[in-house]
Amino acid sequence: MADLPDGRHFFRGDDGYEQARAQTVWNARTPERYPDVVVQAVDADEVVAAVRYAAQHDMRIGVRSGGHSWAGNHVRDGGMLLDVSRLDDCVIDTDTRTAVVGPGMGGSVLAGRLDRQGLFFPAGHCKGVRIGGYLLQGGYGWNSRVLGPACESVLGLDVVTADGERLHIDAEHHPDLYWAARGSGPGFFAVVVAFHLRLYPRPPVCGSSLYVYPMACAEEIYPWARAISAEVDRRVELQIVASRAVPGAGIDSPSIVLASPVFADSEAEATAALALLDTCPVRDRASIAVPYAPSDLDTWYAGVMSNYPTGYRYGTDNMWTSATADELMPGIHRILETMPPHPAHFLWLNWGPSPQRQDMAYSLEDEIYLALYGVWRDAADDDAHGDWARSNLATMEHLQTGVQLADENLGRRPAPFATDAAMAELDRVRSVYDPAGRFHSWMGRV
Ligand SMILES: Cc1cc2nc3c(=O)[nH]c(=O)nc-3n(C[C@H](O)[C@H](O)[C@H](O)COP(=O)(O)OP(=O)(O)OC[C@H]3O[C@@H](n4cnc5c(N)ncnc54)[C@H](O)[C@@H]3O)c2cc1C
């Protein structure tokens, strides 16, 4: 019989169970779902033992790296919750520009280590997110419009399969499982114990532009952003964030912030790449207008995290679209009118048109990404704010081509996140590697 690690497994009813369960979820809105046992593994051998134990006791498994799944996808009723956040080793090879990194490594921590060695990886935009869940679902990170979703920089993975076997998977070894690992996200059907990553030289210049407009300019800003979307230099990530206040800028009124990182070879190139963003038709109404300023990742992380405070309750949803501004504006007005107080916010991300991607499960994206983040502190406001994101995007579903798994809300609003062909192939590969359904599938899909 396989053993569970002494002192690091908690059956329901044990002292420490609730703490071990709740601390796996970053969203303060901890799901009311209760696994039979929570197991905290510290290395790949313990992962093997835990998976074998689950197989022997016919338990299904939910895997957690950083617990930043908004929906707490890994927390399910019954079975095992396998916490691999302690697998956070990181070995960087500067000569080959590769790294072998555990799933529990924070993306921002990795980015910082690489930065100090003149290297770069398209890690996510927020602190706290671990690479385990981030890379499996795609990974929209720094300079991703140039480097691709981060899963395109995954050269291989070390995994533990449903029957407790350790495999290295890459383009030559188990290519079908490698294909599935790049884009299946919270429906992946093995445990990743390490990622083998391709690294990049650190771009010489990291800068940004910043414009803040009153929310009353929405009618001009979004149609303009849609009109220029295909022309925005791919080194520029145009993020438009609407919220009821911008405390970091001392603004206490509804505002639209255009904050755009750029990565380039020189300041002159960065400035030129950002120039298009200075052509907004209501530019003279901006309360803050900075066409270019040098920046760095620490500054960026601090800015982004002001919209994602820890200890708050979150309800998110999202959609990809290539709809016209005329089609989108009624829904956008409704989003802005019904928006809860800051830090709740609405993100418009200029993403496409995208180049041909690698052949992988990640297979659905579009020109514009819209994401709603309901954020509030008090559980008493769950009814008031909990459905803001889902309900608004449900009314815009006819304009949606799919959703990102990064901000998925599949349990409450099922939607396509991969092409039909990719879904069929995922089902086929799952039936080969996890025929008994040991690992939970996506919520909202039985
Ligand atoms: C504040 C915040 C900011 C974010 N910013 C970004 C961003 O900039 N870009 C972006 O792309 N995404 C972003 N996300 C989304 C985030 O990348 C995903 O939620 C991701 O899944 C989180 O990874 P995790 O390991 O922290 O979470 P987890 O909740 O641990 O993982 C999510 C799911 O992935 C699966 N999984 C995790 N680890 C493993 C493993 N080792 N083996 C097998 N399956 C596993 C499980 O099904 C799990 O339920 C953000 C999320 C938050 C909360």
The ligand as an ORCA input file, in Angstrom:
! r2SCAN-3c Opt
* xyz 0 1
  C      -4.315     37.792     -9.053
  C      -4.248     36.937    -10.283
  C      -3.579     37.403    -11.389
  C      -3.472     36.642    -12.548
  N      -2.758     37.123    -13.611
  C      -2.609     36.343    -14.713
  C      -1.824     36.765    -15.829
  O      -1.250     37.840    -15.833
  N      -1.727     35.947    -16.907
  C      -2.336     34.729    -16.933
  O      -2.206     34.008    -17.926
  N      -3.076     34.296    -15.893
  C      -3.234     35.077    -14.807
  N      -3.989     34.630    -13.763
  C      -4.642     33.326    -13.872
  C      -3.699     32.245    -13.415
  O      -2.617     32.102    -14.311
  C      -4.447     30.905    -13.365
  O      -5.478     30.977    -12.416
  C      -3.495     29.770    -13.014
  O      -4.171     28.565    -13.172
  C      -2.977     29.917    -11.615
  O      -1.969     28.993    -11.391
  P      -1.702     28.483     -9.909
  O      -0.762     27.353     -9.985
  O      -1.367     29.636     -9.042
  O      -3.180     28.025     -9.501
  P      -3.843     26.622     -9.164
  O      -5.197     27.035     -8.676
  O      -3.007     25.839     -8.223
  O      -3.927     25.862    -10.521
  C      -5.027     25.978    -11.397
  C      -5.384     24.604    -11.917
  O      -4.332     24.091    -12.716
  C      -4.162     22.690    -12.488
  N      -2.838     22.480    -11.930
  C      -2.115     23.345    -11.188
  N      -0.922     22.839    -10.915
  C      -0.865     21.619    -11.480
  C       0.137     20.613    -11.556
  N       1.337     20.768    -10.959
  N      -0.142     19.482    -12.228
  C      -1.356     19.288    -12.820
  N      -2.333     20.220    -12.790
  C      -2.092     21.373    -12.134
  C      -5.237     22.278    -11.520
  O      -6.348     21.784    -12.273
  C      -5.598     23.574    -10.837
  O      -6.921     23.586    -10.378
  C      -4.105     35.383    -12.597
  C      -4.802     34.907    -11.489
  C      -4.870     35.677    -10.337
  C      -5.616     35.167     -9.154
*
